[in-house]
Amino acid sequence: MAHRNEMTTPRPRRSRRWRLCALLIGALSVVTACGADTGGEVSARPGSSGAPDGTRSAAHTGRTAPPVSHPATSRIVTHSPSTSATHSASTSASVSASATVASSGAAPRPGARRVCSTEQLRLTLGRKDVGAGNVYMPLVLTNKSTGTCTLTGFPGVSLLDSAGSAIGDPATRRGGSRSTVSLAPGASASAMLHTLNVGTSDTPCRRAPARIRAYPPDSFTSMTVPARSFRVCGGVFEVEAVHSGKGA
C-alpha cells in the first residue's frame, strides 16, 4: 500500500510552474531578438541608411523584397514666387512685343512708295521724233486704276518678232535716273526710246519687230505694245528713265 500511494501522488506544482516560466522566458527572448533586428528598419526615415518604413530584409522574411521608390531620390521641381513672377513678366513682355510688331507690320508706313503694278498701267507708244540722224519714241505708261502709284528708274525694254522671240539684245540705259514720278488716276509717265535713223551708220538695222515688250520699273511682269514703225538701226538701242508726262 505504501508503494501504491507513492506512485499515485501528484508531482509538486513548483516544477510545472518552473517549466512554464522557462517557456515564457524563451518566447520573450525570441520576440526581443526579432524586435531588435527589425527595430532599425521601422524607425528608418527617408534619406537615411536604413530601409524604408514597412519593409524587411529578405534574410528575415524569406521573400524577395519588392522594388521601393525612394522619396529622397525623386526630383521635385518647385518654382519660387519670384521665379514665377519673372517668367510671367517676361512672357507678357514677349506677347506685347509680338503684338506691337504685328500691328506695326499691318499698318502701312507713312510716306511709303506704292509702286505701280502692270495691272494698274496701260502701255502705249507716243509720237516718233526723227532729226539729225536720231530717232526718238516715248514709251508711255498711264495709270488706269483708281489709286495713286509711283514709278522710279528705268523700264526694261526689248523687241519681239511675230512669234514672240526676242530680236537682239534689250535696250541699254541712257542718262541718269530721275526723281520718283507719282501717278494719280489717269496720269501718265514716259520713258524715251532712242535709236539711229536708217543709213546713219554702217551697222545694219535689225529685223523689223512686231511688238515692243516693256517691264515697268520695279516690276517682274511685262507688258507689250505693237511696235508700229519703230526699228533699231546703227547698233544703237537705248532707253531713258521715266519722267512725268507723255513725252514729245
C-alpha positions in Angstrom: 0.0 0.0 0.0 2.8 2.3 0.7 4.2 1.7 -2.7 0.9 2.4 -4.4 0.5 5.7 -2.6 3.9 6.8 -3.7 3.1 6.1 -7.4 -0.2 8.0 -7.5 0.9 11.0 -5.5 0.9 14.1 -7.9 4.0 15.9 -8.6 4.6 19.2 -6.9 3.3 22.2 -8.8 6.6 24.0 -8.4 8.2 22.0 -11.2 5.3 22.8 -13.5 5.5 26.5 -12.8 9.2 26.5 -13.5 8.6 24.9 -16.9 6.0 27.5 -17.8 8.4 30.3 -16.8 11.2 28.8 -18.9 8.9 28.7 -21.9 7.8 32.2 -21.4 11.4 33.4 -21.0 12.4 31.6 -24.2 9.5 33.2 -26.1 10.3 36.6 -24.8 13.9 36.2 -25.8 12.9 35.3 -29.4 10.5 38.2 -29.6 13.1 40.5 -28.2 15.7 39.3 -30.7 13.3 39.8 -33.7 12.3 43.2 -32.4 16.0 44.1 -32.1 16.5 43.0 -35.8 13.5 44.9 -37.2 13.7 48.0 -35.0 16.2 49.8 -37.2 14.0 49.1 -40.2 10.8 50.5 -38.7 12.5 53.6 -37.4 14.4 54.3 -40.7 13.5 57.6 -42.3 13.6 58.6 -46.0 17.1 59.5 -46.9 18.8 57.5 -44.1 20.9 54.4 -44.5 18.1 52.1 -43.2 15.4 50.6 -45.3 12.1 52.5 -45.8 9.1 52.0 -43.4 7.2 48.8 -43.5 9.9 46.7 -45.2 12.0 43.8 -44.0 15.2 42.3 -45.5 14.9 39.1 -47.5 17.0 37.2 -44.8 14.3 37.7 -42.1 11.1 37.3 -44.3 12.4 34.6 -46.7 10.8 36.6 -49.6 12.3 38.8 -52.3 11.8 42.4 -51.3 9.7 44.4 -53.9 11.4 47.4 -55.5 10.8 50.5 -53.5 11.0 54.1 -54.8 13.0 56.3 -52.5 11.5 59.7 -51.9 14.9 61.1 -51.3 16.0 60.3 -54.9 12.8 61.7 -56.6 13.1 65.1 -58.2 10.6 67.7 -57.1 10.7 70.9 -59.1 9.2 73.9 -57.4 9.0 77.5 -58.6 9.5 80.2 -56.1 7.1 83.2 -56.3 9.9 85.4 -57.6 10.7 83.0 -60.4 7.1 82.6 -61.4 6.6 86.4 -61.4 9.7 86.9 -63.5 8.6 84.2 -66.0 5.1 85.8 -66.2 6.6 89.3 -66.7 8.9 88.1 -69.5 6.0 86.2 -71.2 3.8 89.3 -71.0 6.6 91.4 -72.4 7.1 89.0 -75.3 3.4 88.9 -76.1 3.3 92.7 -76.0 6.3 93.0 -78.3 4.9 90.5 -80.8 1.6 92.4 -80.8 3.4 95.6 -81.4 5.4 94.1 -84.3 2.3 92.6 -85.8 0.3 95.8 -85.5 3.2 97.9 -86.9 3.6 95.4 -89.8 -0.1 95.6 -90.7 -0.2 99.3 -90.8 1.4 101.0 -93.8 4.3 103.2 -93.1 3.5 106.9 -93.7 5.1 108.2 -96.9 5.9 104.7 -98.2 6.1 104.3 -102.0 3.3 102.4 -103.7 4.8 101.1 -106.8 2.6 100.9 -109.9 1.9 97.3 -111.0 1.2 96.1 -114.5 -2.4 95.7 -113.5 -2.6 99.4 -112.8 -0.9 100.5 -116.1 -1.6 100.8 -119.8 1.3 100.8 -122.2 1.3 102.8 -125.4 3.7 104.5 -127.8 4.0 108.2 -128.3 4.8 110.2 -131.4 8.1 109.3 -133.1 10.6 112.2 -133.5 13.2 112.0 -136.2 16.0 114.5 -136.5 19.8 114.8 -137.2 20.1 111.0 -137.8 18.4 110.1 -134.4 15.0 108.5 -133.8 13.1 109.1 -130.5 9.9 107.4 -129.5 8.3 107.7 -126.0 7.1 104.6 -124.2 4.1 105.8 -122.3 2.7 104.3 -119.0 -0.7 105.5 -118.0 -2.3 104.9 -114.6 -5.7 103.3 -115.3 -6.5 102.4 -111.7 -8.4 104.4 -109.1 -5.5 104.8 -106.8 -2.2 106.8 -106.9 1.0 104.9 -107.5 4.7 105.7 -108.3 7.3 104.9 -110.9 11.1 105.3 -110.3 14.0 104.5 -112.6 14.4 102.6 -115.9 12.0 100.2 -117.5 13.3 97.0 -119.2 12.7 97.1 -122.9 13.2 94.6 -125.7 11.9 93.9 -129.3 9.9 90.8 -130.2 9.0 89.2 -133.6 5.6 87.9 -134.5 6.4 84.5 -132.8 7.3 86.3 -129.5 11.1 85.7 -129.8 13.5 88.5 -128.8 15.2 90.4 -131.6 18.7 91.3 -130.5 19.7 92.5 -127.0 17.5 94.5 -124.7 17.8 98.3 -124.6 20.7 99.8 -122.6 20.2 102.6 -120.2 20.8 106.2 -121.4 21.4 109.1 -119.0 20.9 109.1 -115.2 18.0 108.2 -113.1 15.3 110.8 -112.3 13.2 111.5 -109.3 10.1 109.4 -108.5 7.0 110.1 -110.6 3.7 110.0 -108.7 0.9 108.9 -111.0 -2.7 109.9 -110.0 -5.5 108.0 -111.7 -5.4 108.9 -115.4 -1.9 110.4 -115.3 1.0 109.3 -117.5 4.7 108.9 -117.4 7.1 108.1 -120.2 10.5 106.7 -120.9 12.2 107.7 -124.2 13.5 105.1 -126.6 16.4 106.1 -128.8 18.0 104.6 -131.9 19.6 105.8 -135.2 18.0 106.5 -138.5 18.5 104.2 -141.4 21.8 104.8 -143.2 23.3 106.9 -140.4 25.8 104.1 -139.6 27.4 101.2 -141.4 25.9 98.9 -138.8 22.8 97.3 -140.4 19.4 97.6 -138.9 17.7 94.8 -137.0 14.7 92.9 -138.3 11.5 94.9 -138.0 9.8 94.0 -134.7 6.2 93.1 -134.3 5.9 94.2 -130.7 7.8 96.1 -128.0 8.0 94.4 -124.6 8.4 96.5 -121.5 8.9 95.8 -117.8 7.8 98.8 -115.8 10.3 99.9 -113.1 10.4 97.6 -110.0 8.2 95.0 -111.8 8.8 91.4 -112.8 5.7 91.3 -115.1 6.0 92.5 -118.7 3.6 94.4 -121.0 3.6 94.6 -124.8 2.5 97.1 -127.4 2.6 97.0 -131.3 6.0 98.3 -132.5 4.4 100.3 -135.4 7.3 101.8 -137.4 10.0 101.6 -134.7 13.1 99.7 -135.8 16.6 99.6 -134.3 19.4 100.7 -136.6 23.1 101.6 -136.4 23.6 99.3 -133.4 22.0 101.8 -131.0 19.1 100.8 -128.8 18.7 102.9 -125.6 16.0 103.8 -123.0 15.9 106.7 -120.6 14.5 106.8 -117.1 10.8 107.5 -116.7 9.7 111.1 -116.2 6.3 112.8 -115.9 4.2 113.4 -119.0 3.7 111.6 -122.3 6.9 112.9 -123.8 7.4 114.8 -127.1 
